[in-house]
Structure formats: C-alpha cells, structure tokens
Amino acid sequence: MNIFADFSARVKKAIETLGLQPKDGGILDVTRVTVEPPRDASHGDLATNAAMVLAKAVGENPRALAEKLAAELAKDADVAETSVAGPGFVNLRLAQSFWHARLGEILDSGTEYGRSTLGGGKKINVEYVSANPTGPMHVGHCRGAVVGDALANLMAFAGYDVTREYYINDAGAQIDVLGRSVLLRYREALGEKIDEIPAGLYPGDYLVPVGQALAKEFGTKLLEMPEQEALSIVKDRAIDAMMAMIRDDLAALNVHHDVFFSERSLHAANGGAIRSAINDLTLKGHVYKGTLPPPKGQLPEDWEDREQTLFRSTDVGDDIDRPLIKSDGSFTYFAADVAYMKDKYERGFEHLIYILGADHGGYVKRLEALARALSGGKLELTVLLCQLVKLFRAGEPVRMSKRSGEFVTLRDVIDEVGRDPVRFMMLYRKSDAPLDFDFQKVTEQSKDNPVFYVQYASARCHSVFRQAKEQFGDLDVARDGLKKNAHLLVDEGELALIRKLVEYPRMVEGAAQAMEPHRVAFYLYDLASMLHGQWNRGTDTESLRFLKVNDRELTTARLGLVQAVLDVLSSGLALIGAEAPAEMR
C-alpha cells in the first residue's frame, strides 16, 4: 500500500463529506490536493494542503477550513491525532495499530512489497550502453549501463512493460578502422613483425586474440584475397568478437539486455529501412530539398554547402533542420536514427528512453523532434544524460589500462572492487551530476562506504535470525508467527523503522515517475542507518535488543520487524542489481 495515495483518497472523501462547493457553482477541483510527509517530523506522520488549495474556490478562510477538515479526519479510526499548522496545513498522526497492520502487509508480501501497478503495462523501451563494438567496455560506459539497467528494473517493478535494448553501432567509419586494426593483428599472428601501431588504428592488445583466431581459421587465405573482400570477412568476425567481449563485460556487471539491434540491418537491401523511414517523414510533410547555413563554431562532418534532403525538424521543436541524404546520395548518420526510431515505434513502444553520455547533449532536441514527427506527438521520449565518472585511488587519479591502450576498462574496475560496489556507487549520485569513484573508499568497511553500510544491514538481519535459532531453538519464525505479536512494538525506534519501511512503495513510484533510480540507493542507505541505529540502542539498553530470551512474544514481534527490513533491503538491492548478503566477508 502507498499510504500517501491511500490517505489522499481519504482526504478527498472527507472533503466530499463536508459538502464543500465552489462559489461559482461548478465542480470542485481537488487535483492539487496532496498528502505528503510534513516538513517537520515532530508535527505528525502526514500533512495535507487541501484547505489551502480549496479555500479560495469555496470562499472560506484557509485555517478555518483546515479546522473543519481536521475534525472530519479525526473520525478516521486510523488517525490518532490531527492538528492545524501554519497557513492551513492539516497534520495527521496515525495510530500505532495502523503501523502494526502495515508491518503485517510487508511480511505477507515479502520482497514483492512495493511492487506497483502504476505503469499499467505501458510499453517502454530503455536503450542504454550502445557502445561502438570496437573494444572492451570502458569505465565511461559504466555509469550509463548501471543507470539504464537499474531504471529498467525500477520501471518494471512499478508496473511498466519494459524492454532493455542495446543499439549496436556496427556501421560507419569506426568499423572500417576496427577491420583494418584486426587485419594488422592477423598479419602479426602469421609472423609478420608489427612495430608501432599506425596512427588512426586501435592499439589495444584486446585485438591480438581476434587476429590469432583469424589466422587459425583462414591461414594465409585472407592475404590472397582482394583487400575489400578480406576486410568484409574481417569486419564480420571482429564485430562478433567485440560483441562477445562486451556481453561478457556487461554480464560481469549484472547487466542484461533483451534486444541487441544492429545498425547494419538498417542499411541492408540498399538501405531499405532508412529509405522507408524518410519516405514516411516525406508523406507527413517533414522532408524537403534545400541547403543549410554553416553552423557556428566547428563544422560537423555531415554539413555540406550544397542542396541536400533535409528533415524540417525546426517545425517540431529542433534548433536547426537536419540533413538526411547528402548531395552525393549517401545517408547521414541521423538518417539511420530516423529508421531506428521508426522501427521502435512500429514495435508498439509508447515511451522511448535513451541513456546517453553528457557529450550527447546535442542529440536531445533532434530526437525529441523526430519522435513528434514520426508519431504525430503520440510517442513519448526521454533522454537522460550521464555525467563523467572520475576514478581515484586514495585521492589520486587512476592511470589508464595497459590492456586497452587508451582507457580504464570496465572489467578492470569490477575485478578490483566487485560488481555490487560499482553498481551501487554509480547510483549514489544523480546521473546528471559528476561522480568521483575512489577504489579505496568503496572497499572500506565503514559507514562512509554506502554499499558496505547497506549490505552490512542485510547481513546483520540474517545474523539476528541465526542468533535466534541458537538461543531459542524451537522459536517459530514463519511469517504468520512473526506478525501476530506486532502490537508489542511500541518503542519509538521500532515504530520509526516501520514508518520508513512504509515509505518504500511511494519511493518506488516516485523514482519510476521521475526516472531517478538513484533515489533507491539513497532510501536504502537511510533504512540501513535506522536499522543500525536501533541495533546500537539495544547494545546500550538491554530491553531494546531484538532478542529477549525471557520474552518470546516480544522477540517474535521484533524478528518480524527485522524480517520486514530484510525484505525491503533485498527488494531495493535487487532493483539496483546488487545482492543482499547473508554475511559479510
């Protein structure tokens, strides 16, 4: 249950009961009525702005209206106390029995607690990573991979029908460079001495095994073929090898896509899919023949001072019109984007989400314009930009990887610190804010290391149950048994933990709607902090310990609370893509 949505409905019911009518005789607009946590927790558990947003319409003083509403809401059996604050906020303090019932709901739901129907099965495509298949994943791809994957997990949990997609950029100049780089390594594998890698080719050692595999498969046959024929074979093998490497790297990060879409498929049959997409835009009146003025600053590769086929994107929100077909008849890179988005739209997606690096900020308006043009405004599109990640070790910048020749690989980072710290820390800042990742800090065992602190809370919950088994032996720890004594939880720290747990469904829905998976990481840290705080209180005060040998009923009630915390920690960590460990090593 999202208690904020539940009490929003109760507030609106109370407004209806009061018989409030607008002065103009119309229908009372309650769409701006909200129920949220009060700014000051000492004021209560919930607060509503209903009196303030309705007072003018019904012709009453906000505080006087708030008093009436507070009196009506006080009749609710789940409300222990109401009060009016400020210009007309109505604060509600809920009965302990209400919180105890919510604890029972969590124990009934387990790790499914917080799952929502908010999305209503809406078809969403989340495209993320989409790195060029020219080498291993590097740390620059890491943040987008984690943000995209966690967002997809979150939105699926919130009731959306999510497809995770990777766009393989396997067409274009970079693939020719890859082919020539591998051809060089192939010659090397045949015994030819290769000194310094020529400028313009990829220097990384990761291409050596690809050249060796080609030498084993073809011997010297590729050298005997016309260069373009040999290069065509080499490019196919190289792309396959690079994508296998990329899939392995992503799997090590616990990132898995549903669809791998090849750009080359759009260029097949003389670019049939691209021509079809341009024709579709033409029929909709969005394509014309013309010239573009030179853009300010550095000229892009696709700019020509000649007549071209252009997308009239300025009519649908873009800054400038975009070229689709160059004067020589070849397609621009953006033309493939048009065909790819058309393909997604025809697959029935209602909302497209692109996770891109911050250097792709210039793509946002053109993609938004394209979505409007292709769908007549029906297709939603969101572009999330991920800022750079800077790597440090004990405060000092980390040097590049020898294996890659150019960058720190994703596998380097995972191998050193582990998958879970990488995933958690990539989400411990909003994606549009720069992130510093310090190898030393993310592996230290302290409160200052968020992933350790959260996973330690999971391990601590498991340890409580192990201790319970040792001390009580036959204690019933089945969920039904754990919730039956929930009414014995009356300590403020215990109730505060329940309140925090009950925030989880609202957090899930809010994070999904805002497309901000970092909220999950923040919530888990706060929940872990509260659990550790209650544990420490028990260390100082014996009566507050989770296990009381002389009070089995209170012990089962507290074990129920611990189990609920473990359920929510496990659920949230699963959304992040990390484990909820039973013990820390």
VEXDREN-2710 file (C-alpha; in Angstrom, 1 decimal):
% VEXDREN-2710
k/r/px/py/pz
1/MET/0.0/0.0/0.0
2/ASN/1.1/3.5/-0.8
3/ILE/-0.2/5.2/2.3
4/PHE/0.2/8.6/0.8
5/ALA/-2.1/7.7/-2.1
6/ASP/-4.5/5.9/0.3
7/PHE/-4.8/9.0/2.6
8/SER/-5.1/11.3/-0.4
9/ALA/-8.3/9.3/-1.2
10/ARG/-9.4/9.6/2.4
11/VAL/-8.8/13.3/2.5
12/LYS/-10.9/13.7/-0.7
13/LYS/-13.6/11.6/0.8
14/ALA/-13.6/13.9/3.9
15/ILE/-13.9/16.9/1.6
16/GLU/-16.9/15.3/-0.1
17/THR/-18.4/14.6/3.3
18/LEU/-18.1/18.2/4.3
19/GLY/-20.1/19.1/1.3
20/LEU/-17.7/21.8/0.1
21/GLN/-19.0/23.6/-3.1
22/PRO/-17.2/26.2/-5.2
23/LYS/-18.6/29.7/-5.2
24/ASP/-19.1/29.7/-9.0
25/GLY/-21.4/26.6/-8.8
26/GLY/-19.0/24.4/-10.8
27/ILE/-17.3/21.2/-9.8
28/LEU/-14.7/21.4/-7.0
29/ASP/-11.2/20.8/-8.4
30/VAL/-9.3/18.6/-6.0
31/THR/-6.4/17.7/-8.4
32/ARG/-4.0/19.9/-6.4
33/VAL/-4.7/18.3/-3.1
34/THR/-1.7/16.4/-1.9
35/VAL/-0.7/14.2/1.1
36/GLU/3.0/14.2/1.9
37/PRO/5.3/13.8/4.9
38/PRO/5.3/17.0/6.9
39/ARG/8.5/19.1/6.7
40/ASP/9.0/18.7/10.4
41/ALA/8.5/15.1/11.5
42/SER/7.5/16.2/15.0
43/HIS/4.3/17.6/13.5
44/GLY/3.0/14.1/12.7
45/ASP/3.1/11.4/10.0
46/LEU/1.2/13.0/7.2
47/ALA/0.3/16.5/6.1
48/THR/-2.2/17.7/3.5
49/ASN/-2.5/21.1/1.7
50/ALA/-6.2/20.6/1.0
51/ALA/-7.5/23.6/3.0
52/MET/-5.1/26.0/1.4
53/VAL/-5.7/25.0/-2.2
54/LEU/-9.5/24.8/-1.8
55/ALA/-10.2/27.9/0.4
56/LYS/-10.4/30.5/-2.3
57/ALA/-12.6/28.3/-4.5
58/VAL/-15.1/27.7/-1.7
59/GLY/-14.8/31.2/-0.2
60/GLU/-13.5/30.2/3.2
61/ASN/-10.5/31.2/5.4
62/PRO/-7.8/28.6/4.9
63/ARG/-7.2/28.0/8.6
64/ALA/-10.9/27.8/9.4
65/LEU/-11.4/25.3/6.6
66/ALA/-8.4/23.4/7.9
67/GLU/-10.0/23.1/11.3
68/LYS/-13.2/21.7/9.8
69/LEU/-11.2/19.2/7.7
70/ALA/-9.1/18.2/10.7
71/ALA/-12.2/17.5/12.7
72/GLU/-13.6/15.3/10.0
73/LEU/-10.3/13.4/9.5
74/ALA/-10.1/12.8/13.3
75/LYS/-13.1/10.5/12.9
76/ASP/-11.0/8.0/10.9
77/ALA/-10.1/5.0/13.1
78/ASP/-6.5/5.0/11.8
79/VAL/-5.9/8.7/12.8
80/ALA/-4.8/9.2/16.4
81/GLU/-4.4/12.9/16.3
82/THR/-5.0/15.9/13.9
83/SER/-3.6/19.4/14.1
84/VAL/-3.5/22.6/12.0
85/ALA/-0.3/24.3/11.3
86/GLY/0.9/27.4/9.5
87/PRO/-1.4/28.9/6.9
88/GLY/-3.6/25.8/6.9
89/PHE/-1.7/22.6/6.7
90/VAL/-3.6/19.7/8.3
91/ASN/-1.2/17.3/10.1
92/LEU/-2.2/13.7/10.9
93/ARG/-0.6/11.4/13.4
94/LEU/-1.6/7.8/12.8
95/ALA/-2.5/5.2/15.3
96/GLN/0.1/2.6/16.3
97/SER/-2.3/-0.1/15.2
98/PHE/-2.1/1.3/11.7
99/TRP/1.6/0.9/11.6
100/HIS/1.4/-2.6/13.0
101/ALA/-1.0/-3.6/10.3
102/ARG/1.4/-2.2/7.6
103/LEU/4.2/-4.4/9.1
104/GLY/1.9/-7.4/8.6
105/GLU/1.4/-6.4/4.9
106/ILE/5.1/-6.3/4.4
107/LEU/5.6/-9.7/5.9
108/ASP/2.7/-11.0/3.7
109/SER/4.3/-9.6/0.6
110/GLY/8.0/-10.3/1.3
111/THR/10.3/-8.9/-1.4
112/GLU/7.3/-8.2/-3.6
113/TYR/6.3/-5.4/-1.2
114/GLY/6.3/-2.1/-3.0
115/ARG/5.6/-3.6/-6.4
116/SER/3.2/-1.2/-8.2
117/THR/0.6/-1.2/-11.0
118/LEU/1.4/2.5/-11.6
119/GLY/2.7/1.8/-15.1
120/GLY/-0.4/0.0/-16.2
121/GLY/1.6/-2.2/-18.6
122/LYS/2.7/0.8/-20.7
123/LYS/5.3/-0.4/-23.2
124/ILE/8.6/1.3/-22.6
125/ASN/11.9/0.9/-24.4
126/VAL/15.0/1.7/-22.4
127/GLU/18.1/1.9/-24.6
128/TYR/21.4/2.1/-22.8
129/VAL/25.1/1.4/-23.2
130/SER/25.0/1.1/-27.1
131/ALA/28.8/1.4/-27.2
132/ASN/30.6/1.0/-30.5
133/PRO/31.7/-2.6/-30.9
134/THR/35.4/-1.6/-31.3
135/GLY/36.8/-2.8/-28.0
136/PRO/36.1/-3.7/-24.4
137/MET/33.7/-1.7/-22.3
138/HIS/35.5/1.2/-20.5
139/VAL/34.6/3.0/-17.3
140/GLY/33.0/5.7/-19.4
141/HIS/30.2/3.3/-20.4
142/CYS/29.8/2.0/-16.8
143/ARG/27.5/4.7/-15.4
144/GLY/25.1/4.7/-18.3
145/ALA/25.0/0.9/-18.2
146/VAL/24.1/0.9/-14.5
147/VAL/21.7/3.8/-14.6
148/GLY/19.8/2.3/-17.6
149/ASP/19.7/-1.2/-16.1
150/ALA/18.5/0.0/-12.7
151/LEU/15.9/2.3/-14.3
152/ALA/14.6/-0.7/-16.3
153/ASN/14.4/-2.8/-13.2
154/LEU/12.7/0.0/-11.3
155/MET/10.1/0.7/-14.0
156/ALA/9.3/-2.9/-14.4
157/PHE/8.7/-3.2/-10.7
158/ALA/6.4/-0.1/-10.9
159/GLY/4.2/-1.9/-13.5
160/TYR/5.6/-0.9/-16.9
161/ASP/6.2/-3.3/-19.7
162/VAL/10.0/-2.7/-20.2
163/THR/12.3/-3.8/-23.0
164/ARG/16.0/-3.3/-22.4
165/GLU/17.8/-2.6/-25.7
166/TYR/21.3/-2.2/-27.0
167/TYR/21.9/-0.5/-30.3
168/ILE/25.0/-1.9/-32.0
169/ASN/26.8/0.8/-33.9
170/ASP/28.2/-1.7/-36.4
171/ALA/28.1/0.5/-39.5
172/GLY/30.3/3.5/-40.3
173/ALA/33.9/4.6/-40.3
174/GLN/34.7/3.2/-36.9
175/ILE/34.0/-0.3/-38.2
176/ASP/36.4/0.2/-41.1
177/VAL/39.0/1.2/-38.6
178/LEU/38.3/-1.8/-36.5
179/GLY/38.6/-4.1/-39.5
180/ARG/41.9/-2.6/-40.5
181/SER/43.2/-2.8/-37.0
182/VAL/42.3/-6.5/-36.8
183/LEU/43.8/-7.2/-40.2
184/LEU/47.1/-5.9/-38.8
185/ARG/46.8/-8.2/-35.9
186/TYR/46.0/-11.1/-38.3
187/ARG/49.3/-10.4/-40.2
188/GLU/51.1/-10.2/-36.9
189/ALA/49.7/-13.6/-35.9
190/LEU/51.0/-15.0/-39.2
191/GLY/54.5/-14.0/-38.2
192/GLU/54.8/-10.6/-39.7
193/LYS/56.7/-8.2/-37.4
194/ILE/54.5/-5.3/-36.3
195/ASP/56.2/-2.4/-34.6
196/GLU/54.3/0.7/-33.6
197/ILE/50.6/0.6/-34.4
198/PRO/49.9/3.2/-37.1
199/ALA/48.1/6.3/-36.1
200/GLY/44.4/6.0/-36.6
201/LEU/44.1/2.3/-35.8
202/TYR/43.1/0.8/-32.5
203/PRO/46.2/-0.1/-30.5
204/GLY/44.8/-2.2/-27.7
205/ASP/46.0/-5.8/-27.0
206/TYR/42.4/-7.0/-26.9
207/LEU/42.6/-7.3/-30.7
208/VAL/45.5/-9.8/-30.6
209/PRO/43.3/-12.9/-29.9
210/VAL/41.0/-11.8/-32.8
211/GLY/43.9/-11.8/-35.2
212/GLN/45.1/-15.1/-33.9
213/ALA/41.6/-16.7/-34.4
214/LEU/41.5/-15.4/-38.0
215/ALA/45.0/-16.9/-38.6
216/LYS/43.8/-20.2/-37.3
217/GLU/40.6/-20.2/-39.3
218/PHE/42.0/-18.8/-42.7
219/GLY/45.7/-19.4/-42.6
220/THR/47.1/-17.0/-45.3
221/LYS/43.9/-17.0/-47.5
222/LEU/42.9/-13.5/-46.4
223/LEU/46.2/-12.1/-47.7
224/GLU/45.5/-13.7/-51.1
225/MET/42.0/-12.0/-51.4
226/PRO/41.3/-8.5/-52.8
227/GLU/41.5/-6.2/-49.8
228/GLN/37.8/-5.2/-49.7
229/GLU/36.7/-8.9/-49.7
230/ALA/39.2/-9.7/-46.9
231/LEU/38.2/-6.7/-45.0
232/SER/34.5/-7.6/-45.2
233/ILE/35.2/-11.0/-43.6
234/VAL/37.5/-9.5/-41.0
235/LYS/34.9/-6.9/-40.0
236/ASP/32.2/-9.5/-39.5
237/ARG/34.5/-11.7/-37.3
238/ALA/35.7/-8.6/-35.4
239/ILE/32.2/-7.3/-34.6
240/ASP/31.2/-10.8/-33.4
241/ALA/34.3/-11.0/-31.2
242/MET/33.8/-7.4/-29.8
243/MET/30.2/-8.0/-29.0
244/ALA/31.0/-11.3/-27.3
245/MET/33.5/-9.3/-25.2
246/ILE/31.0/-6.6/-24.5
247/ARG/28.3/-9.1/-23.5
248/ASP/30.8/-10.7/-21.1
249/ASP/31.7/-7.3/-19.6
250/LEU/28.1/-6.4/-19.1
251/ALA/27.3/-9.8/-17.6
252/ALA/30.1/-9.2/-15.1
253/LEU/28.2/-6.0/-14.2
254/ASN/24.9/-7.9/-14.0
255/VAL/23.6/-6.0/-17.0
256/HIS/21.5/-8.0/-19.4
257/HIS/19.6/-6.7/-22.5
258/ASP/16.5/-8.2/-24.1
259/VAL/17.3/-6.9/-27.6
260/PHE/20.6/-6.3/-29.4
261/PHE/19.7/-4.2/-32.5
262/SER/22.2/-4.0/-35.4
263/GLU/22.6/-0.7/-37.2
264/ARG/23.8/-2.7/-40.2
265/SER/20.3/-4.2/-40.6
266/LEU/19.0/-0.7/-41.4
267/HIS/21.5/-0.4/-44.3
268/ALA/20.6/-3.9/-45.7
269/ALA/18.9/-4.1/-49.1
270/ASN/20.4/-0.8/-50.2
271/GLY/19.2/1.0/-47.1
272/GLY/15.6/-0.1/-47.5
273/ALA/14.6/0.6/-43.9
274/ILE/16.2/4.0/-44.0
275/ARG/14.5/4.9/-47.3
276/SER/11.2/3.7/-45.9
277/ALA/11.6/5.9/-42.8
278/ILE/12.5/9.0/-44.9
279/ASN/9.5/8.3/-47.2
280/ASP/7.3/8.2/-44.2
281/LEU/8.5/11.6/-43.0
282/THR/8.1/12.9/-46.5
283/LEU/4.5/11.9/-46.7
284/LYS/3.9/13.7/-43.3
285/GLY/5.4/16.9/-44.8
286/HIS/8.6/16.9/-42.8
287/VAL/11.2/16.5/-45.6
288/TYR/12.4/18.9/-48.3
289/LYS/15.3/19.6/-50.6
290/GLY/17.4/22.6/-49.5
291/THR/20.7/24.0/-48.1
292/LEU/21.7/24.7/-44.6
293/PRO/23.7/27.7/-43.3
294/PRO/27.0/26.9/-41.8
295/PRO/26.7/26.3/-38.1
296/LYS/28.6/28.4/-35.7
297/GLY/31.9/27.0/-34.4
298/GLN/33.4/23.8/-35.7
299/LEU/31.6/22.4/-38.8
300/PRO/30.1/18.9/-38.2
301/GLU/31.1/16.1/-40.6
302/ASP/27.6/15.9/-42.2
303/TRP/27.4/19.6/-43.1
304/GLU/27.5/20.5/-46.8
305/ASP/27.2/23.7/-48.7
306/ARG/25.0/22.0/-51.3
307/GLU/21.4/21.1/-51.7
308/GLN/20.5/18.0/-49.6
309/THR/17.5/16.1/-48.4
310/LEU/16.6/17.7/-45.1
311/PHE/14.3/16.9/-42.1
312/ARG/12.3/20.0/-41.3
313/SER/12.9/19.4/-37.6
314/THR/12.6/23.1/-36.7
315/ASP/8.8/22.7/-37.2
316/VAL/8.7/20.1/-34.4
317/GLY/10.9/21.8/-31.8
318/ASP/14.5/21.5/-33.0
319/ASP/17.0/24.3/-33.3
320/ILE/18.0/23.6/-36.9
321/ASP/16.9/21.4/-39.7
322/ARG/18.8/18.1/-40.0
323/PRO/20.3/16.5/-43.2
324/LEU/19.1/13.0/-44.1
325/ILE/20.6/12.4/-47.6
326/LYS/23.8/14.1/-48.7
327/SER/24.3/15.7/-52.1
328/ASP/26.1/12.5/-53.3
329/GLY/23.0/10.3/-52.4
330/SER/24.6/8.8/-49.2
331/PHE/22.7/8.7/-46.0
332/THR/23.8/10.8/-43.0
333/TYR/24.2/9.2/-39.6
334/PHE/21.0/10.8/-38.5
335/ALA/19.1/9.0/-41.3
336/ALA/19.8/5.7/-39.5
337/ASP/18.5/7.3/-36.3
338/VAL/15.2/8.1/-38.1
339/ALA/14.8/4.5/-39.3
340/TYR/15.7/3.1/-35.9
341/MET/13.2/5.2/-34.1
342/LYS/10.5/4.3/-36.7
343/ASP/11.3/0.6/-36.0
344/LYS/10.8/1.1/-32.3
345/TYR/7.5/3.0/-32.8
346/GLU/6.2/0.2/-35.1
347/ARG/7.1/-2.3/-32.4
348/GLY/4.5/-0.7/-30.3
349/PHE/6.5/1.2/-27.8
350/GLU/4.7/4.2/-26.2
351/HIS/7.7/5.7/-24.5
352/LEU/11.3/5.7/-25.5
353/ILE/14.1/6.3/-23.0
354/TYR/17.7/6.9/-24.2
355/ILE/20.5/6.8/-21.7
356/LEU/23.4/8.8/-23.2
357/GLY/26.7/10.3/-22.2
358/ALA/26.8/14.0/-21.3
359/ASP/28.7/14.6/-24.6
360/HIS/25.5/13.7/-26.5
361/GLY/23.5/16.7/-25.1
362/GLY/23.2/18.0/-28.7
363/TYR/21.1/14.9/-29.6
364/VAL/18.3/15.7/-27.3
365/LYS/16.3/18.2/-29.3
366/ARG/16.7/16.3/-32.6
367/LEU/15.5/13.1/-31.0
368/GLU/12.5/14.8/-29.4
369/ALA/11.7/16.5/-32.7
370/LEU/11.9/13.2/-34.5
371/ALA/9.6/11.5/-32.1
372/ARG/7.0/14.2/-32.6
373/ALA/7.3/14.0/-36.4
374/LEU/7.1/10.2/-36.7
375/SER/4.2/9.8/-34.3
376/GLY/2.2/13.0/-34.6
377/GLY/3.1/13.7/-31.0
378/LYS/1.8/10.3/-29.6
379/LEU/5.3/8.9/-28.8
380/GLU/6.9/10.0/-25.5
381/LEU/10.6/10.3/-25.5
382/THR/13.0/11.0/-22.6
383/VAL/16.8/11.4/-22.9
384/LEU/18.8/11.0/-19.7
385/LEU/22.4/12.3/-19.8
386/CYS/25.0/10.7/-17.6
387/GLN/27.9/12.9/-16.5
388/LEU/31.5/11.7/-16.4
389/VAL/33.0/9.3/-13.8
390/LYS/36.5/10.2/-12.5
391/LEU/38.5/7.3/-11.0
392/PHE/40.7/7.8/-7.9
393/ARG/42.7/5.6/-5.6
394/ALA/43.2/7.2/-2.1
395/GLY/42.5/10.6/-3.7
396/GLU/45.0/10.1/-6.6
397/PRO/43.8/9.9/-10.2
398/VAL/43.9/6.3/-11.6
399/ARG/46.1/5.7/-14.7
400/MET/44.9/4.2/-17.9
401/SER/44.7/0.4/-18.5
402/LYS/47.7/-1.2/-20.3
403/ARG/45.4/-3.8/-21.9
404/SER/43.1/-1.2/-23.6
405/GLY/45.9/1.1/-24.7
406/GLU/43.6/4.1/-24.1
407/PHE/41.3/3.8/-21.2
408/VAL/40.4/2.1/-17.9
409/THR/38.3/-0.9/-18.8
410/LEU/35.0/-1.8/-17.0
411/ARG/36.4/-5.2/-16.2
412/ASP/39.5/-3.6/-14.5
413/VAL/37.1/-1.8/-12.1
414/ILE/34.9/-4.8/-11.5
415/ASP/37.8/-7.2/-10.9
416/GLU/39.3/-4.8/-8.3
417/VAL/36.3/-3.8/-6.2
418/GLY/33.5/-6.2/-7.2
419/ARG/30.2/-5.8/-9.1
420/ASP/28.0/-4.6/-6.2
421/PRO/30.1/-1.6/-5.1
422/VAL/30.4/-0.5/-8.8
423/ARG/26.6/-0.7/-9.3
424/PHE/25.7/0.9/-6.0
425/MET/28.2/3.8/-6.3
426/MET/27.2/4.6/-9.9
427/LEU/23.7/5.3/-8.5
428/TYR/24.8/7.2/-5.4
429/ARG/24.7/10.5/-7.3
430/LYS/22.0/11.8/-9.6
431/SER/23.1/10.8/-13.1
432/ASP/23.4/14.4/-14.4
433/ALA/25.9/15.2/-11.6
434/PRO/29.7/14.3/-11.9
435/LEU/30.8/11.3/-9.9
436/ASP/34.1/10.6/-8.2
437/PHE/34.8/6.9/-7.7
438/ASP/37.6/6.1/-5.3
439/PHE/38.7/2.5/-5.3
440/GLN/39.9/2.7/-1.6
441/LYS/36.7/4.3/-0.3
442/VAL/34.3/1.9/-2.0
443/THR/36.1/-1.1/-0.4
444/GLU/36.5/0.2/3.1
445/GLN/34.2/-1.3/5.8
446/SER/32.7/1.8/7.3
447/LYS/29.6/4.0/7.5
448/ASP/31.2/6.3/4.9
449/ASN/31.0/3.5/2.3
450/PRO/27.3/3.3/1.4
451/VAL/27.3/0.0/-0.3
452/PHE/29.1/-1.7/2.6
453/TYR/26.7/0.0/5.1
454/VAL/23.6/-1.2/3.3
455/GLN/24.8/-4.7/2.6
456/TYR/26.0/-4.9/6.2
457/ALA/22.5/-4.2/7.3
458/SER/21.3/-7.2/5.3
459/ALA/24.0/-9.4/6.9
460/ARG/23.0/-8.1/10.3
461/CYS/19.4/-9.0/9.8
462/HIS/20.4/-12.6/8.8
463/SER/22.7/-12.7/11.9
464/VAL/19.8/-11.9/14.2
465/PHE/17.9/-14.9/12.9
466/ARG/21.0/-17.1/13.3
467/GLN/21.3/-15.9/16.9
468/ALA/17.6/-16.5/17.5
469/LYS/18.0/-20.1/16.3
470/GLU/20.9/-20.6/18.7
471/GLN/19.2/-19.0/21.7
472/PHE/15.6/-20.3/21.2
473/GLY/15.9/-23.4/19.1
474/ASP/12.2/-24.1/18.5
475/LEU/11.1/-20.4/18.0
476/ASP/8.5/-20.1/15.3
477/VAL/10.0/-17.8/12.7
478/ALA/7.4/-18.4/10.0
479/ARG/5.9/-15.1/8.7
480/ASP/2.5/-15.7/10.1
481/GLY/4.0/-16.2/13.5
482/LEU/6.3/-13.2/13.2
483/LYS/3.4/-10.8/12.6
484/LYS/0.9/-11.9/15.2
485/ASN/2.6/-10.0/18.0
486/ALA/3.3/-6.8/16.0
487/HIS/1.2/-4.9/18.6
488/LEU/4.0/-5.3/21.1
489/LEU/6.2/-3.0/19.0
490/VAL/5.7/0.3/20.9
491/ASP/9.3/1.7/21.1
492/GLU/9.7/4.9/19.1
493/GLY/12.7/3.5/17.3
494/GLU/10.7/0.4/16.2
495/LEU/7.8/2.5/15.0
496/ALA/10.2/4.8/13.2
497/LEU/11.6/1.8/11.3
498/ILE/8.1/0.7/10.3
499/ARG/7.3/4.2/9.1
500/LYS/10.5/4.1/7.0
501/LEU/9.6/0.8/5.5
502/VAL/6.1/2.0/4.6
503/GLU/7.7/4.8/2.6
504/TYR/9.1/2.2/0.2
505/PRO/6.1/1.9/-2.2
506/ARG/5.9/5.7/-2.5
507/MET/9.6/6.0/-3.1
508/VAL/9.4/3.3/-5.9
509/GLU/6.5/5.1/-7.7
510/GLY/8.1/8.5/-7.3
511/ALA/11.5/7.3/-8.6
512/ALA/9.9/5.5/-11.5
513/GLN/7.8/8.5/-12.5
514/ALA/10.8/10.8/-12.2
515/MET/13.1/8.2/-13.8
516/GLU/15.6/8.7/-11.0
517/PRO/16.9/5.3/-9.9
518/HIS/19.4/7.0/-7.5
519/ARG/16.5/7.5/-5.1
520/VAL/16.6/3.8/-4.4
521/ALA/20.2/3.9/-3.3
522/PHE/19.5/6.9/-1.1
523/TYR/16.5/5.3/0.5
524/LEU/18.4/2.0/1.2
525/TYR/21.2/4.0/2.9
526/ASP/18.6/5.7/5.2
527/LEU/16.9/2.5/6.0
528/ALA/20.2/0.8/6.8
529/SER/21.2/3.7/9.0
530/MET/17.9/3.3/11.0
531/LEU/18.4/-0.4/11.5
532/HIS/22.0/0.1/12.7
533/GLY/20.8/2.8/15.0
534/GLN/18.2/0.6/16.6
535/TRP/20.8/-2.2/16.9
536/ASN/23.1/0.3/18.7
537/ARG/20.3/1.3/21.0
538/GLY/19.9/-2.3/22.0
539/THR/23.6/-2.5/22.7
540/ASP/23.3/0.4/25.1
541/THR/19.8/-0.6/26.6
542/GLU/19.2/-4.4/27.0
543/SER/15.4/-4.0/26.9
544/LEU/15.6/-2.8/23.3
545/ARG/17.6/-5.7/21.9
546/PHE/16.0/-7.6/19.1
547/LEU/16.3/-10.9/21.1
548/LYS/14.9/-11.1/24.6
549/VAL/15.5/-14.6/26.0
550/ASN/12.8/-14.2/28.7
551/ASP/10.1/-12.8/26.3
552/ARG/9.4/-15.0/23.4
553/GLU/6.4/-13.0/22.2
554/LEU/8.3/-9.7/22.1
555/THR/11.2/-11.4/20.4
556/THR/8.9/-12.8/17.6
557/ALA/7.5/-9.3/17.1
558/ARG/11.0/-7.8/16.8
559/LEU/12.0/-10.6/14.5
560/GLY/9.1/-9.7/12.3
561/LEU/10.4/-6.1/12.1
562/VAL/13.9/-7.4/11.2
563/GLN/12.4/-9.7/8.5
564/ALA/10.5/-6.8/7.1
565/VAL/13.7/-4.7/7.0
566/LEU/15.5/-7.6/5.3
567/ASP/12.6/-7.9/2.7
568/VAL/12.8/-4.2/1.7
569/LEU/16.6/-4.2/1.7
570/SER/16.6/-7.3/-0.6
571/SER/14.0/-5.8/-2.9
572/GLY/15.8/-2.4/-3.2
573/LEU/19.2/-4.0/-3.7
574/ALA/17.6/-6.2/-6.5
575/LEU/16.4/-3.1/-8.2
576/ILE/19.9/-1.7/-8.1
577/GLY/21.2/-5.0/-9.3
578/ALA/23.2/-5.9/-6.2
579/GLU/23.0/-8.8/-3.7
580/ALA/21.5/-8.7/-0.2
581/PRO/24.2/-10.9/1.5
582/ALA/23.6/-13.2/4.4
583/GLU/27.0/-12.4/5.8
584/MET/30.0/-10.1/5.0
585/ARG/33.3/-11.5/4.2
END
